[in-house]
Amino acid sequence: MAALESEAGLSGLEEDLTCSICLCLFSSPVTVPCGHNFCASCLELSWAGLSGGFSCPQCRATFAGRPQLQKNTVLCRVVEQLQGRAGAKGEEEENEDGDGDGEAGGCCAEEPPVPCDSCREAPAVQTCLTCTASFCAEHLRPHRDSPAFRDHQLCPPLRDLQLRKCPQHNRLFEFFCGKHGVCICSLCLLGHKLCPTSPLEQAKAAAQSALKKKLVELHNQGERTARAMSTVKTNQNQAAETASRKKELIRNEFSEIKAVIETRENEIMKAITEEEKRVWNKFDYIYSVLGNKKNEVQSLRDQIEMALTESDDVLFLKRAAALQQTSAKEAFVPVVEMDQNVLHSTYQSAIMLKDIVKNSVTQSREKKEEAKPVKIKAPPAAHPNKPQVGKKAHGPHQTHKEKTVPQAQNTSQVETDTKEKKKAAKVAPTPAPTTTTAAAKELIDSFLKKPREELLQYAANITLDYNTAHNTVVLSENYTRMSISDAFVGHKYHPQRFTDYRQVLGFQCFKRGIHYWEVQLQQGSFCGVGVCYGSMERQGPESRLGRNSKSWCVEWLNSKISSWHNDVEKCLPNTKATKIGVLLHCEGGFVIFTAVGEKNNLIYKFKAQFTEALYPAFWLFSSDAVLSLCHMKE
């Protein structure tokens, strides 16, 4: 009874006697300062390569230094006792299965017992690895009693004994080849003499140690991955919070901008309203005076009509003499007009505010484009063959700052050169040197060789300016399409509106940088596409594109294509392209018109020294002509 209780107690301790790292019974157990126990080899592998930060693998308790590990002898004896009990129990079960009848053994065991190789009747109790045979208790007696069999290696009965033999030499496997990963016998060693071989027990121990080490590495790797995931999630939340705060700040700034604009709008509207009220009151006063005058005239008419009905001659003559002396003054309407100075000044202040906002937004976009390191803009007179976008810069170790700094220098150099050229032109308009002309030609040629995909880096989305559209020009599709309608009632008056020609300008203006946009035409349309200064006339003969010195354009009239500038026409080769690309280089001083999709796509190029901001300009002649601005993906 005591033995059974002891055995039950040891069986219940098996879970507590398991190492939490390798999940096997303790092997040379050691205890860490926090009280937990581990296999000595498992703990050594867990702390391998650490110079500090030692911690318990189970409770994560940290230690100031590497703890001195001592073998837990008590725990070691308990483990050995548990293992001995398990071995003895296994032998007893084997003996019982061998002594009992076959039917009972077959019912209790999952598999039939291993038969004895001598009698082939009784179940075997042990297998001799030296004899490579299994024996029952009776035929095993010589191995236990005779000294001749003392060196034979006995083990529990093995059913697959033939699978443990070398198929070539019919000998048991005794070694393991690490190079080929196979078990071999002693005779196979000759064929594996250059391979690293070891006994099966050592190979098993080495493989177990390697798997334990890999298990620890995977455990550490899993923890590192979890920490990395936590870090990424934290950074993601911080980025979202930063973006949210920045959005709120920007929203507040734009609210202030809107408040300032609304305040200015209210002030202008108030001034016009006061002027309107002043004029309204004057008209009210004049109207009341004219009403009194009307009543006076009506009263005099009534008196004359009554006098004419008088039958007494004397009374009639008296009344007639008195009425003839009475005269009614002619009604006078004084001239009352609104103060044009007030109207003009308030309107000009609104236009100035709009121009300031537009220029600020445009300049901020241009600065943002210039700040991009990939968009290096070469000055017209210097190094036109610099590496463009998509080509590698010289020097494999050139950093981002090294790329952007020369760009800023080039931009400032362009502005300086432009200012110097303007000053020189005012003093003495001499022709440009041959080298400068050659450099400008090379710059233009370099842009003519660029494919459309490379020009799209300078893409600009153009919209049409409502305030410049002629009264018969209808704008649609978010101010990107223009057409002619004679039935249209017209737009409100605006000083920037074209009055004599069906033209409209783009809302965007360009004073610096490189810009590219595309226009969709209709086959056979009478139309024109170009650029002009904002100071171009809005009425009169000189308000038509190309008929003055402030505009450059290409016109389509039936099958005829021609270029116009300063009222000079040049006939151009015909093209069937319906999509036209316009490339404007402000610093380089040229504008190029190309036929998108054609092999020889150049239509015409203008070379000029631009002195003002340029606006995209468009002209329509026929009522069925339509121009559409293409949306450019920046």
JOKA-V348632 format. One record per residue. SS is DSSP state (2 for helix, 1 for strand, 0 for the rest). PSI is psi as a letter, one per 30 degrees, with the letter a starting at -180 (* if undefined). D_LAST is the distance of its C-alpha to the last C-alpha in whole Angstrom. Layout:
SS:PSI:D_LAST, SS:PSI:D_LAST
This chain:
0:e:90, 2:e:89, 2:e:87, 2:e:85, 2:e:84, 2:e:83, 2:e:81, 2:e:80, 2:e:79, 2:e:77, 2:e:75, 2:f:74, 0:f:73, 0:e:71, 0:e:67, 0:f:68, 0:g:69, 1:k:65, 0:k:63, 0:f:60, 0:e:58, 0:f:59, 0:g:61, 0:l:64, 1:k:68, 0:k:68, 0:j:69, 0:i:70, 1:k:69, 1:l:68, 1:k:67, 0:l:65, 0:f:65, 0:f:64, 0:f:66, 0:l:64, 1:k:65, 1:l:64, 1:k:65, 2:e:65, 2:e:63, 2:e:60, 2:e:60, 2:e:60, 2:e:57, 2:e:55, 0:g:56, 0:k:55, 0:f:53, 0:k:53, 0:f:54, 0:l:54, 0:h:53, 1:k:56, 1:l:56, 0:k:57, 0:f:55, 0:e:57, 0:f:57, 0:g:54, 0:k:57, 1:l:56, 1:k:59, 0:e:59, 0:a:60, 0:j:61, 0:k:64, 0:j:67, 0:k:67, 0:k:71, 1:k:72, 0:j:73, 2:e:76, 2:e:77, 2:e:74, 2:e:74, 2:e:78, 2:e:77, 2:e:74, 2:e:77, 2:e:79, 2:e:77, 2:e:76, 2:e:80, 2:e:80, 2:e:78, 2:e:79, 2:e:83, 2:e:82, 2:e:80, 2:e:83, 2:e:85, 2:e:83, 2:e:84, 2:e:87, 2:e:88, 2:e:86, 2:e:88, 2:f:91, 0:l:90, 0:l:91, 2:e:88, 2:e:87, 2:e:87, 2:e:85, 2:e:82, 2:e:82, 2:e:81, 0:l:79, 0:e:76, 0:l:77, 0:l:80, 0:l:82, 0:k:82, 1:l:85, 0:k:87, 0:f:87, 0:e:91, 0:f:93, 0:g:89, 0:e:91, 0:k:90, 1:k:87, 0:k:86, 0:f:85, 1:l:84, 1:k:82, 1:j:84, 0:f:81, 0:e:83, 0:f:85, 0:h:82, 1:l:84, 1:k:84, 1:k:88, 0:a:89, 0:e:92, 0:e:95, 0:f:93, 0:f:91, 2:e:95, 2:e:95, 2:f:92, 2:e:93, 2:e:96, 0:k:97, 2:f:96, 2:f:95, 2:g:91, 0:e:91, 0:f:88, 0:k:86, 0:j:83, 1:k:83, 1:l:80, 0:l:80, 0:k:80, 0:k:77, 0:e:77, 0:h:74, 2:e:76, 2:f:76, 2:f:72, 2:g:73, 1:l:74, 0:k:73, 0:f:73, 0:e:74, 0:f:77, 0:h:78, 0:l:78, 1:k:76, 0:k:73, 0:f:73, 1:l:70, 1:k:66, 1:j:64, 0:f:61, 0:e:59, 0:f:60, 0:h:60, 1:l:63, 1:k:67, 1:l:70, 0:a:73, 0:e:75, 2:f:76, 2:f:72, 2:f:72, 2:e:73, 0:f:70, 0:h:68, 0:f:69, 0:f:66, 0:l:64, 0:j:64, 1:l:67, 1:l:68, 1:l:71, 2:e:69, 2:e:70, 2:e:68, 2:e:65, 2:e:65, 2:e:65, 2:e:62, 2:e:60, 2:e:61, 2:e:60, 2:e:57, 2:e:56, 2:e:56, 2:e:54, 2:e:51, 2:e:52, 2:e:52, 2:e:49, 2:e:47, 2:e:48, 2:e:47, 2:e:43, 2:e:43, 2:e:44, 2:e:41, 2:e:39, 2:e:40, 2:e:39, 2:e:36, 2:e:35, 2:e:36, 2:e:34, 2:e:31, 2:e:32, 2:e:33, 2:e:30, 2:e:27, 2:e:30, 2:e:29, 2:e:25, 2:e:26, 2:e:28, 2:e:26, 2:e:23, 2:e:26, 2:e:27, 2:e:24, 2:e:23, 2:e:27, 2:e:27, 2:e:23, 2:e:25, 2:e:28, 2:e:26, 2:e:24, 2:e:28, 2:e:29, 2:e:27, 2:e:28, 2:e:31, 2:e:31, 2:e:30, 2:e:32, 2:e:35, 2:e:34, 2:e:34, 2:e:37, 2:e:39, 2:e:38, 2:e:39, 2:e:42, 2:e:43, 2:e:42, 2:e:44, 2:e:47, 2:e:47, 2:e:47, 2:e:50, 2:e:52, 2:e:52, 2:e:53, 2:e:56, 2:e:57, 2:e:57, 2:e:59, 2:e:62, 2:e:62, 2:e:62, 2:e:65, 2:e:67, 2:e:66, 2:e:68, 2:e:71, 2:e:71, 2:e:71, 2:e:74, 2:e:76, 2:e:76, 2:e:76, 2:e:79, 2:e:81, 2:e:81, 2:e:82, 2:e:85, 2:e:86, 2:e:86, 2:e:88, 2:e:90, 2:f:91, 0:g:92, 0:k:95, 0:f:98, 0:k:100, 2:e:100, 2:e:101, 2:e:98, 2:e:96, 2:e:96, 2:e:96, 2:e:93, 2:e:92, 2:e:92, 2:e:90, 2:e:87, 2:f:87, 2:f:87, 0:k:84, 0:k:81, 0:k:77, 0:k:75, 0:k:72, 0:k:68, 0:k:66, 0:j:62, 0:l:61, 0:k:57, 0:j:55, 0:l:51, 0:k:48, 0:j:48, 2:f:45, 2:e:44, 2:e:43, 2:e:41, 2:e:39, 2:e:39, 2:e:38, 2:e:35, 2:e:34, 2:e:34, 2:e:31, 2:e:29, 2:e:29, 2:e:28, 2:e:25, 2:e:24, 2:e:25, 2:e:22, 2:e:20, 2:e:20, 2:e:20, 2:e:17, 2:e:15, 2:e:17, 2:e:16, 2:e:12, 2:e:13, 2:e:15, 2:e:13, 2:e:10, 2:f:14, 2:f:15, 0:k:13, 0:f:15, 0:f:13, 0:i:12, 0:j:16, 0:j:17, 0:k:20, 0:l:23, 0:f:24, 0:g:27, 0:k:27, 0:i:26, 0:f:24, 0:g:24, 0:l:22, 0:k:21, 0:a:17, 0:k:14, 0:f:15, 0:k:19, 0:k:21, 0:l:23, 0:k:26, 0:j:28, 0:f:28, 0:g:29, 0:k:26, 0:l:25, 2:e:22, 2:e:23, 2:f:25, 2:e:21, 2:e:20, 2:e:23, 2:e:24, 2:e:20, 2:e:22, 2:e:25, 2:e:23, 2:e:21, 2:e:25, 2:e:26, 2:e:24, 2:e:25, 2:e:29, 2:e:29, 2:e:28, 2:e:30, 2:e:33, 2:e:32, 2:e:33, 2:e:36, 2:e:37, 2:e:36, 2:e:38, 2:e:41, 0:j:42, 0:i:39, 0:l:40, 0:l:38, 0:l:35, 0:l:37, 2:e:36, 2:e:34, 2:e:32, 2:e:31, 2:e:31, 2:e:28, 2:e:26, 2:e:27, 2:e:26, 2:e:23, 2:e:22, 2:e:23, 2:e:21, 2:e:18, 2:f:20, 0:f:20, 0:k:17, 0:l:16, 2:e:13, 2:e:11, 2:f:11, 2:f:10, 2:f:7, 2:f:6, 2:g:7, 1:k:6, 0:k:7, 0:j:8, 0:k:12, 0:l:15, 1:k:19, 0:j:21, 2:e:24, 2:f:27, 2:f:26, 0:k:27, 0:l:30, 0:f:33, 0:f:32, 1:k:29, 1:k:27, 1:k:24, 1:l:23, 0:h:20, 0:h:18, 0:h:19, 0:g:17, 1:k:20, 1:k:23, 1:l:26, 1:k:30, 0:j:33, 0:f:36, 0:f:37, 0:k:35, 0:f:37, 0:l:34, 0:l:32, 0:l:34, 0:k:35, 0:k:33, 0:f:33, 0:g:30, 0:k:30, 0:k:31, 0:f:35, 0:f:36, 0:k:33, 0:i:30, 1:l:27, 1:k:24, 1:l:22, 1:l:18, 1:e:18, 1:k:16, 1:l:17, 1:k:17, 0:f:19, 0:l:18, 0:a:15, 1:k:13, 1:k:11, 1:k:10, 1:l:11, 1:k:13, 1:k:16, 1:k:18, 0:l:22, 0:k:25, 0:k:28, 0:g:30, 0:l:29, 0:j:30, 1:l:27, 1:k:25, 1:k:22, 1:a:22, 1:l:21, 1:l:24, 1:l:25, 0:f:25, 0:g:29, 0:k:30, 0:k:33, 0:f:32, 0:l:36, 0:l:38, 2:e:38, 2:g:35, 2:g:33, 0:k:32, 0:k:28, 0:f:30, 0:g:33, 0:l:33, 0:g:32, 0:g:29, 1:l:27, 1:k:25, 1:l:25, 1:k:25, 1:k:28, 1:j:29, 1:j:32, 0:b:33, 0:g:33, 1:k:33, 1:k:30, 1:l:30, 1:k:29, 1:k:30, 1:k:30, 0:h:33, 0:g:35, 1:k:35, 1:k:34, 1:k:33, 1:k:34, 1:l:31, 0:k:31, 0:l:30, 0:k:27, 0:g:27, 0:k:23, 0:f:22, 1:k:18, 1:k:18, 1:k:15, 1:k:15, 1:j:15, 1:k:16, 1:j:17, 0:e:19, 0:e:21, 0:f:22, 0:h:23, 1:l:22, 1:k:20, 1:k:19, 1:k:20, 1:l:19, 1:j:20, 0:k:17, 0:f:19, 0:l:22, 0:e:24, 0:i:25, 0:f:22, 1:k:23, 1:e:24, 1:l:25, 1:k:24, 1:k:25, 1:k:26, 0:l:27, 0:j:27, 0:k:25, 0:f:27, 0:l:25, 0:k:22, 1:k:20, 1:k:19, 1:k:18, 1:k:21, 1:k:23, 1:k:26, 1:k:28, 0:e:32, 0:l:33, 0:f:33, 0:g:31, 0:k:28, 1:k:25, 1:k:21, 1:k:18, 1:k:15, 0:k:12, 0:k:9, 0:k:6, 0:j:4, 0:*:0
